[in-house]
Amino acid sequence: MGLESYLFIVEFKMPVPELEILGLFDSIGMTHLANRHTIRTENDYGSYFFELRSDKGLTEAHCVLRPTDMTLSEFSIRFSVISPKTVIDQTFHLFERLNVIKPIDIYDSEIRNHIKRKLRNEGKVDRWFKGLEGTAEEDKINKMCYIPIDSNVFMQNKLGIAKRELVCKNDSGEIIEGGPATSILIRKKGLFDKYIGWITKEL
């Protein structure tokens, strides 16, 4: 997903059959990107891509099914750090609509990265954040990543996550994809310090 995206993991409390995926995302207002769809087979992973593009921003969702999966247990959702802060309300509105239809739990991947960057500086995990697998501390970190479906709580940013603060302060921004599209624009407009400089704040 890249450093240029703010990433969440959405877990369904009850897995969704594959045949219901398209209808479910359509019902919450997301468009299926059929040109990026890959079919799951007994030997290969399959992927579904969705987006909600509006004047508030661009929210992207990615569902992955393993060869043996008949249901979807979780998916990722993201927006670019260059997005206007209105993309936060847009994304949390999607969460709210989805939760009514299929109850979900939301986990903020940036909380995990925020904590593990600090642990890496302390030598408790390695460069790739490995070293706590199967421990009580790892379990504690995973639980800390759970967030309520409340954009106001998200924007309070009580943990002081630099990446979240960046988006929350974007009164204006670009309606742009996360990943390579964002990084190209950052370089093109000379915005590296503003949008990637968050890394140095947490290292």
N, C-alpha and C positions, 0 to 999 in steps of 0.2 A: 504493500500500500504506500510505502514511502514516507519520508520525514515531512513531506508537504501536506499531509492529510491528518485530520483529527478523526480517530477511529474508535468505534463502539462495537461491542459484540452483543447481539440480541439473542437471548435463549428463550425458546418456547417452553412453556410449562408442560405442554402436551405436544409431541412431535406432529408435524404437518405432513400428510401424505404428498408424495411428489405431484400427483395429479391435481392437487389443490393449490400449488404454489403460484401459478400464473393468476388465477382468480383472486387469490388473497392479496397479492401486491397491487393488482388492478383496483381492488375495492378500497385501498387506502390512498389511491391517487398516483401510484408510481407506474411509469411506462417501462414495459419489457423491451430490452435492447436485443431484438431477435438476431441481429447480425453478430452479436458476441456470444450467443448461446452455444454451449457445447453439450452434446447428448451423453448421458451416463451409460456406460456399457459394463459388462461383467469384468472387463479388464481396465477400464479407464474412468477417471473422475469426470463428472459433469458439472457445468456451471450455468447459473442464471444471473443475468445482470439487469438491474433496474435503475431508473433515475426519476427524480422529481426536479424539473428545471423551471424556475419562475423568477420574477424580479426580486425575490428574497434570497436567491442563491441556487446552488445545485447540490442536491443530496443524492448520493449514489449508494446502492445496495448490491451486495454480491453473495450469492448462495452457492455453496459447494456440496456436492453429493459424492460420497465414495462409491466404488464399484458395487458394494453390497448394500448400500443404503436404499431403502424404499420410502423413507420419510426424512424430513428436514428438521433437525433439532435446534440449529442455530444458524445465524448469518451475520455478516459484517455490514456496517453502514458507516459512511464517511462523508466529510466535506473538506474542501481545500482550506488551508489556513489563511488564504488571501480573501476568502469569502466575506461579504458584509455580515455583520453580527445578526442580521435578520435570518440568516440560515439556521441559527440555533433554534429560534421559535419554529421555523418550518420543520426541522428535524424532530423536535420534541412533539409537535403536533402529529407527525407521522406515528411516533411511538404511542401517543394517546389513542389514536384511531385503531392501530393494530391491537393494542392491549384490550380494547373493547371486544374485538372479534376473536382474537386468540391471545389469551393472557401471556405476558412476557416478563422477563427480567432483563435489565439493561446493565452492562458492564463497560466501564470506561477504560479502554486499553492504555490511555495516557496516564492514568493513575498508577498502573503497574510500572510503566516505563519511568515515570517520575521517581517512584520509590526505589526502583532497581538501579537507576543511575546513581543515586546516593549510596546504595549498598556497594556498587562497583567501586566508587571512590574509597570506601572503607575496606575494600578487599574481600567482601563477603560473597560476591559473585564475580564471574569472569567477564571478559569483554562482551560476551554474547548473553550475559545475564544468567549463565548457568551456574549451579552450585547449591541451590536450595530445594531441588526437586524432592518431593515426598516428605518434606519437613513441616513442622507446625508453623514455622515462619512463612513458608510458601503459602500454606493454607490461609493464614492470616492476611497476607497480601491480596490473595484472590478475593477474599470477602470484602476487603476495603475497596475493591473496584466496583462493587455494586452501587448504583446510583438510583435515586428516585426519578420517576418520570415527571420532572418539574424543571422547566427551563430557568425559573427564577433562582432555584437552589444551585443549578449548574453555573449560572453567571456570577454567583457569590464567590465561587472559586476559593473556598476556605483553605485548601491545601496549597494555594499559590502556584498552581501549575502554569509555567510560563507560556506554554503552547495555547492553553485555554484562555489565558489573559489576553493574548495577542488577538484572538478572534473576537473576544468580548469587547475589545476597544475599536474594532473596525467599523466606524460609522459609515464608511463606504468601502467597496471592495469589488472584486472581479467575480463574475458568474463563470466559474471555470472548473474543470475537472481536477481532482487531486492527482498526485503522481507526476509523471513527466510533463504534462501540460502546464502545471503550476511551476515546476522548477525551471522550465524554459522561459516562462514569463518573468520569473524572479530575476534571472540573468539578463534578459532583454531590457528590463526596465531599471536595472541596477538596484534592486530591492533586497539584495542578499542579507545585508545587516539587519534590516527590519524583520524579514520573515524567516530567516534561518538563524539569526542571532540568538533566538531563544535557547539554542543548544548550549551556548557558552554560559547562560544563566544557571543551567542545571548541572554543569560539570565541575 
